[in-house]
């Protein structure tokens, strides 16, 4: 019986090669989609992380109260890179942005001092910003809080559209991947149906018959996943090196590692499940039904 199982493994090499190639191609497509999703998420966080709020301070406010306001904001979970912008710093920034100096018209600086800070990406939405503004305006020396509302609204609308598109594409591709991998394995196992039945007829147990096929399925699934990971690695390296070097700044090695581990789990899991199910199916079938 052991010789029969070994012989079956040798005879199955061509079909296994095609199944490994087919599963690897499907995992490659899924992996590319995962990489795109990771980069899209990082890019979203980058843009959201550049949204800045300005808490303008009332004229003549004591420095002690200003320092207290800065510490108040800095202690909040939604704020980062908190800075106190004096009236003179605001003037220099105004002129540095290409605007004309008003010295010929005004003899005073009309720009208010402010506490400027960037929002954490998770807080860049209409409801959170409204709550943040209400929180800051409780402090008496704050006259007004400004932020680029048009940018935030456009960004959130764009992000929602991209998330919906990626979710639909991911769901469709995942379904297609499962079906394709299952059909590929079933076709590969079809050529072994007589060997499986023969082993059963000579008294081999179900566990003994399925064991070599299950082991081979695990190895094939791992091989397919590693091939897909290697191909994705080449794509990532090529894009970052020659086509779009800027995208390297978005790379998250931790998320990429999780993506590659997920491909290995999916490759082994679906290949093992499909192979074991096919073996069980042929064991339950009558000999005449195999023809």
PEZIVEN-V276862 format. One record per backbone hydrogen bond with DSSP energy under -1.0 kcal/mol. CO is the residue of the C=O (numbers start at 1). NH is the residue of the N-H. If there is no record, write none. Layout:
[[CO,NH] [CO,NH]]
//
This chain:
[[1,5] [2,6] [3,7] [4,8] [5,9] [6,10] [7,11] [8,12] [10,13] [12,16] [13,17] [14,18] [15,19] [16,20] [17,21] [18,22] [19,23] [20,24] [21,25] [22,26] [23,27] [24,28] [25,29] [26,30] [27,31] [28,32] [29,33] [30,34] [31,35] [32,36] [33,37] [34,38] [35,39] [36,40] [37,41] [38,42] [39,43] [40,44] [41,45] [42,46] [43,47] [44,48] [45,49] [47,50] [48,51] [51,119] [53,117] [54,146] [55,115] [56,143] [58,61] [62,66] [63,67] [64,68] [65,69] [66,70] [67,71] [68,72] [69,73] [70,74] [71,75] [73,76] [76,79] [78,120] [80,118] [83,116] [85,114] [86,90] [87,91] [88,92] [89,93] [90,94] [91,95] [92,96] [93,97] [94,99] [95,98] [102,105] [102,106] [113,57] [114,85] [115,55] [116,83] [117,53] [118,80] [120,123] [121,124] [123,125] [125,129] [126,130] [127,131] [128,132] [129,133] [130,134] [131,135] [132,136] [133,137] [136,139] [139,142] [141,58] [144,56] [146,54] [147,149] [148,152] [149,153] [150,154] [151,155] [152,156] [153,157] [154,158] [155,159] [156,160] [157,161] [158,162] [159,163] [160,164] [161,165] [162,166] [163,167] [164,168] [165,169] [166,170] [167,171] [168,172] [169,173] [170,174] [171,175] [172,176] [173,177] [174,178] [175,179] [176,180] [177,181] [178,182] [179,183] [180,184] [181,185] [182,186] [183,187] [184,188] [185,189] [186,190] [189,192] [190,193] [192,196] [193,197] [194,198] [195,199] [196,200] [197,201] [198,202] [199,204] [200,203] [205,209] [206,210] [207,211] [210,214] [211,215] [212,216] [213,217] [214,218] [215,219] [216,220] [217,221] [218,222] [219,223] [220,224] [221,225] [222,226] [223,227] [224,228] [225,229] [226,230] [227,231] [228,232] [229,233] [230,234] [231,235] [232,236] [233,237] [234,238] [235,239] [236,240] [237,241] [238,242] [238,243] [239,244] [244,247] [245,248] [246,249] [247,250] [248,251] [252,256] [253,257] [254,258] [255,259] [256,260] [257,261] [258,262] [259,263] [260,264] [261,265] [262,266] [263,267] [264,268] [265,269] [266,270] [267,271] [268,272] [269,273] [270,274] [271,275] [272,276] [273,277] [274,278] [275,279] [276,280] [277,281] [278,282] [279,283] [280,284] [287,290]]
//
